[in-house]
Amino acid sequence: MPFAESMMSTLRSNKAIKLDKSKRFRKTLGGYDKQRKTEYNFPKATPQQLEMIKYKLKRENQILWLKVIGVSFLIIGGLLWILLL
C-alpha cells in the first residue's frame, strides 16, 4: 500500500501549496463591503439633448446599414462576375 500512502501525501502537500484565491480576490476589488455605496455623478440631460442623441444614433445606424448593404452587393457582384467568366 505504499502507492496509496504516497498519493495521499502528495494530495495533502498540493493542497497546502495551493493559493487561497478567495482572500486574494477580495483584496483586488476593494472587498465586498455592504456599507460601501458607489456614487455616480451623471449630468442632467435636457429633452432637446436626448432628442439630438436619438437623431444622431438613428443617422449613424442608417449610414452603417447603407455601408453593409453596399459592401454585400459588391461582394455578391464580384462572386457572380467570377462565376460567370
C-alpha positions as CSV (number, residue, x, y, z in Angstrom):
1,M,0.0,0.0,0.0
2,P,2.9,2.5,-0.3
3,F,1.4,3.7,-3.5
4,A,-1.9,4.9,-1.8
5,E,0.0,6.5,1.0
6,S,2.3,8.3,-1.4
7,M,-0.7,9.5,-3.4
8,M,-2.4,10.8,-0.2
9,S,0.7,12.6,1.0
10,T,1.1,14.2,-2.5
11,L,-2.5,15.4,-2.4
12,R,-2.1,16.9,1.1
13,S,1.1,18.7,0.1
14,N,-0.5,20.1,-3.1
15,K,-3.5,21.3,-1.1
16,A,-1.2,23.1,1.3
17,I,0.7,24.7,-1.5
18,K,-2.4,25.9,-3.4
19,L,-3.2,29.6,-3.1
20,D,-6.2,30.8,-1.3
21,K,-8.0,32.6,-4.2
22,S,-11.0,33.8,-2.2
23,K,-8.8,36.0,0.0
24,R,-6.8,37.2,-2.9
25,F,-9.9,38.3,-5.0
26,R,-11.4,40.1,-2.0
27,K,-8.4,42.4,-1.8
28,T,-8.2,43.2,-5.5
29,L,-11.7,44.8,-5.8
30,G,-11.6,46.6,-2.6
31,G,-13.6,44.0,-0.8
32,Y,-17.3,43.2,-0.6
33,D,-18.3,45.7,2.0
34,K,-22.0,46.1,2.1
35,Q,-21.9,49.5,3.6
36,R,-19.9,50.9,0.8
37,K,-22.1,52.6,-1.8
38,T,-20.9,53.6,-5.3
39,E,-22.0,57.1,-6.2
40,Y,-22.3,58.4,-9.7
41,N,-22.4,62.0,-10.7
42,F,-24.2,61.9,-14.1
43,P,-25.1,65.2,-15.7
44,K,-28.7,66.0,-16.2
45,A,-29.8,65.8,-19.8
46,T,-32.5,68.1,-21.3
47,P,-35.2,66.8,-23.6
48,Q,-33.6,68.6,-26.5
49,Q,-30.3,66.9,-25.8
50,L,-32.0,63.5,-25.7
51,E,-33.7,64.1,-29.0
52,M,-30.4,65.1,-30.6
53,I,-28.7,62.0,-29.3
54,K,-31.7,59.9,-30.6
55,Y,-31.4,61.5,-34.0
56,K,-27.6,61.0,-34.2
57,L,-27.9,57.4,-33.3
58,K,-30.6,56.8,-35.9
59,R,-28.5,58.6,-38.5
60,E,-25.3,56.6,-37.6
61,N,-27.4,53.3,-37.8
62,Q,-28.7,54.3,-41.3
63,I,-25.2,55.0,-42.5
64,L,-23.9,51.8,-41.1
65,W,-26.6,49.7,-42.9
66,L,-26.0,51.5,-46.1
67,K,-22.3,50.6,-45.9
68,V,-23.1,47.0,-45.0
69,I,-25.6,46.6,-47.9
70,G,-23.2,48.3,-50.3
71,V,-20.3,46.0,-49.4
72,S,-22.6,43.0,-49.6
73,F,-23.7,43.9,-53.1
74,L,-20.0,44.4,-54.1
75,I,-19.0,41.0,-52.8
76,I,-22.0,39.2,-54.4
77,G,-21.4,41.0,-57.6
78,G,-17.8,40.1,-57.6
79,L,-18.6,36.5,-56.9
80,L,-21.2,36.4,-59.7
81,W,-18.7,38.0,-62.1
82,I,-16.0,35.4,-61.2
83,L,-18.5,32.5,-61.6
84,L,-19.8,33.8,-65.0
85,L,-16.4,34.2,-66.5
